[in-house]
Amino acid sequence: MLRRGTRKRTASTRAGVRRTPVISQGVSSVQSTLRDARPGHLSESIYTTSGLESVAIPTISTTRIRTTHSGYLTCFITEATKRPPAYLINRDLRNDAKVWLIFLEHFNGDCYLPENAWITNETLHLHTDSCGNSALGCGSYFDSKWAQYKWPEAWSNMPIMKDITFLELVPIVLAMFIWASDFKNRKILFRIDNMALVSIINKRTVKSKHVMTFIRPLVLFTMQLNIQFKTQHIDGLRNEIADSISQFQLHRFRELAPK
């Protein structure tokens, strides 16, 4: 029997883990947290923006917001002492949270099952390429359709032109946005020869800020259209058609792709 003025010690309490009720109203929960928190800080809390019914989840020791394909954005913060600690939330974490807020605000709850097999970009006749010359640009080719983008003049003397990983990401994002209706509810496997870009696309994160400015809208856009994508590293991969587009060699391009 419990004595007056005491409370029952559960297994989770004895283990030093507090069970915190999850707030199921995902969008409003995270919005209010970001709005009410002191600048640069977040008080001890736990929010899951899954839109599912409320459950209780133990708080675990991490301060990183992790975004995955599961459709959850969860912020776990440790209860290390009786006084709730505060953790720094930088601009990158806020931008990650905004991606999920935008998605959840317009998500109607419907999700169609994608195809079982992953389709390679070669099967789709989808190819991309970038040129490191500031006077040229990048190109994308998809099933007899093509797109070309010239690098901005403002990039001419900037370090960004030396970042080949960023430059090769641009035509992939360009292709996904232009021909999104053809990729809806599909699982696409990009086979590329840049190992760094393979890691970035598969992990959906990187320290480079200008690369993340492309990754975030790409992730949001593909979630909205139920497009799954990943990459695989292939040594020495080269596509002449996309290469001719990126180098603005239209005569060569017409010879390679007469249609």
VENQUITA-V270301 format. One record per backbone hydrogen bond with DSSP energy under -0.5 kcal/mol. CO is the residue of the C=O (numbers start at 1). NH is the residue of the N-H. If there is no record, write none. Layout:
{{CO & NH} {CO & NH}}
This chain:
{{3 & 6} {8 & 10} {10 & 14} {11 & 15} {12 & 17} {13 & 16} {18 & 20} {18 & 59} {20 & 57} {22 & 24} {23 & 48} {24 & 26} {25 & 29} {26 & 30} {27 & 31} {28 & 32} {29 & 33} {30 & 34} {31 & 35} {32 & 36} {33 & 37} {38 & 41} {40 & 89} {42 & 87} {47 & 75} {48 & 50} {55 & 22} {57 & 20} {60 & 62} {64 & 66} {65 & 67} {66 & 74} {68 & 71} {72 & 68} {73 & 49} {74 & 66} {74 & 76} {75 & 47} {78 & 80} {82 & 84} {87 & 42} {88 & 90} {90 & 94} {91 & 95} {92 & 96} {93 & 97} {94 & 98} {95 & 99} {96 & 100} {97 & 101} {98 & 102} {99 & 103} {100 & 104} {101 & 105} {102 & 106} {103 & 106} {103 & 107} {118 & 120} {119 & 189} {120 & 124} {121 & 126} {122 & 125} {125 & 127} {125 & 143} {127 & 141} {129 & 139} {133 & 136} {136 & 151} {137 & 131} {138 & 149} {139 & 129} {140 & 147} {141 & 127} {142 & 145} {145 & 142} {147 & 140} {149 & 138} {152 & 155} {153 & 156} {155 & 158} {158 & 161} {159 & 162} {160 & 163} {162 & 164} {163 & 167} {164 & 168} {165 & 169} {166 & 170} {167 & 171} {168 & 172} {169 & 173} {170 & 174} {171 & 175} {172 & 176} {173 & 177} {174 & 178} {175 & 179} {177 & 180} {179 & 182} {179 & 183} {180 & 183} {180 & 184} {183 & 186} {185 & 115} {186 & 188} {186 & 228} {187 & 119} {188 & 190} {188 & 230} {189 & 121} {190 & 192} {190 & 232} {192 & 234} {193 & 195} {194 & 198} {195 & 199} {196 & 200} {197 & 201} {198 & 202} {199 & 203} {200 & 204} {200 & 205} {208 & 212} {209 & 213} {211 & 214} {211 & 215} {212 & 216} {214 & 218} {215 & 219} {216 & 220} {217 & 221} {218 & 222} {219 & 223} {220 & 224} {221 & 225} {222 & 227} {223 & 226} {225 & 185} {226 & 228} {228 & 188} {230 & 190} {232 & 192} {234 & 237} {238 & 240} {239 & 243} {240 & 244} {241 & 245} {242 & 246} {243 & 247} {244 & 249} {245 & 248} {246 & 137} {248 & 250} {249 & 253} {250 & 254} {251 & 255} {252 & 256} {253 & 257}}
